[in-house]
Amino acid sequence: MKKPVHNPREVAEIVAVQALSFLAADPERLGRFLAESGIGPETLRSAAADPHFLASVLDFVTRDDATVEAFAKTVGLHPTNVAAAREVLNDAKWERDTP
C-alpha cells in the first residue's frame, strides 16, 4: 500500500504528471503542447523532472475550459483542484528553494 502524499507541492507535481499523461494520450493535443513549449518528444521524459516544466503543463491544460474539464474527469478531480495544483507549481516561493 502506498503512503498517502500530504505535501501540496508533491500533490501538485503528481497532478501535473497525470496531466502530461493525459496530453500524451491525444497526439493532436500533445503536438500543440510540444509546439508551444518548444521541446521535442525526445526530451519530454527528462523535462518532466523539472517543476517549471510541470507548471507549464498545467498552464496549458487549464487555459482551455474543455481541456481542463476533460482532464479533471479523466483523473477524478474537480477542475478547481487542477487550478489549485497549477497555483502551487507556479508559486515562486518554495521551501525547497530556500537555503
C-alpha positions as semicolon CSV with decimal commas, in nm:
position;residue;x (nm);y (nm);z (nm)
1;M;0,000;0,000;0,000
2;K;0,135;0,339;-0,099
3;K;0,189;0,605;0,165
4;P;-0,054;0,897;0,120
5;V;0,101;1,222;-0,002
6;H;0,017;1,530;0,203
7;N;0,275;1,783;0,081
8;P;0,090;2,026;-0,150
9;R;0,392;2,054;-0,380
10;E;0,417;1,677;-0,423
11;V;0,042;1,650;-0,485
12;A;0,063;1,928;-0,747
13;E;0,352;1,751;-0,919
14;I;0,152;1,428;-0,928
15;V;-0,142;1,613;-1,085
16;A;0,095;1,767;-1,343
17;V;0,242;1,428;-1,434
18;Q;-0,113;1,296;-1,474
19;A;-0,188;1,595;-1,697
20;L;0,118;1,518;-1,908
21;S;-0,004;1,159;-1,948
22;F;-0,345;1,296;-2,045
23;L;-0,184;1,514;-2,313
24;A;0,028;1,224;-2,437
25;A;-0,285;1,013;-2,488
26;D;-0,404;1,253;-2,760
27;P;-0,145;1,307;-3,036
28;E;-0,308;1,629;-3,158
29;R;-0,322;1,781;-2,810
30;L;0,033;1,666;-2,735
31;G;0,153;1,815;-3,064
32;R;0,004;2,154;-2,976
33;F;0,165;2,143;-2,633
34;L;0,507;2,046;-2,771
35;A;0,488;2,319;-3,035
36;E;0,403;2,581;-2,773
37;S;0,659;2,461;-2,521
38;G;0,936;2,433;-2,779
39;I;1,052;2,093;-2,664
40;G;1,072;1,780;-2,871
41;P;0,925;1,439;-2,796
42;E;1,277;1,307;-2,731
43;T;1,325;1,544;-2,436
44;L;0,978;1,507;-2,289
45;R;1,076;1,248;-2,028
46;S;1,370;1,448;-1,895
47;A;1,168;1,772;-1,900
48;A;0,905;1,608;-1,678
49;A;1,154;1,615;-1,390
50;D;1,162;1,997;-1,398
51;P;0,900;2,164;-1,173
52;H;0,887;2,465;-1,408
53;F;0,802;2,233;-1,697
54;L;0,532;2,065;-1,488
55;A;0,386;2,409;-1,416
56;S;0,376;2,476;-1,791
57;V;0,185;2,151;-1,842
58;L;-0,084;2,268;-1,601
59;D;-0,077;2,616;-1,756
60;F;-0,155;2,456;-2,092
61;V;-0,429;2,229;-1,955
62;T;-0,605;2,499;-1,754
63;R;-0,601;2,755;-2,035
64;D;-0,899;2,591;-2,206
65;D;-1,217;2,503;-2,014
66;A;-1,293;2,195;-2,224
67;T;-0,940;2,061;-2,179
68;V;-0,929;2,111;-1,803
69;E;-1,275;1,960;-1,764
70;A;-1,182;1,655;-1,973
71;F;-0,858;1,608;-1,779
72;A;-1,027;1,653;-1,441
73;K;-1,294;1,399;-1,534
74;T;-1,028;1,153;-1,654
75;V;-0,837;1,162;-1,324
76;G;-1,137;1,209;-1,095
77;L;-1,064;1,562;-0,979
78;H;-1,267;1,879;-0,977
79;P;-1,132;2,142;-1,220
80;T;-1,066;2,374;-0,926
81;N;-0,825;2,115;-0,785
82;V;-0,634;2,124;-1,113
83;A;-0,622;2,504;-1,095
84;A;-0,503;2,483;-0,733
85;A;-0,222;2,246;-0,836
86;R;-0,125;2,495;-1,106
87;E;-0,106;2,774;-0,849
88;V;0,113;2,564;-0,620
89;L;0,359;2,488;-0,900
90;N;0,365;2,849;-1,018
91;D;0,437;2,981;-0,668
92;A;0,779;3,149;-0,684
93;K;0,846;3,084;-0,315
94;W;0,902;2,721;-0,236
95;E;1,059;2,595;0,081
96;R;1,297;2,359;-0,102
97;D;1,433;2,656;-0,298
98;T;1,516;2,846;0,021
99;P;1,859;2,777;0,175
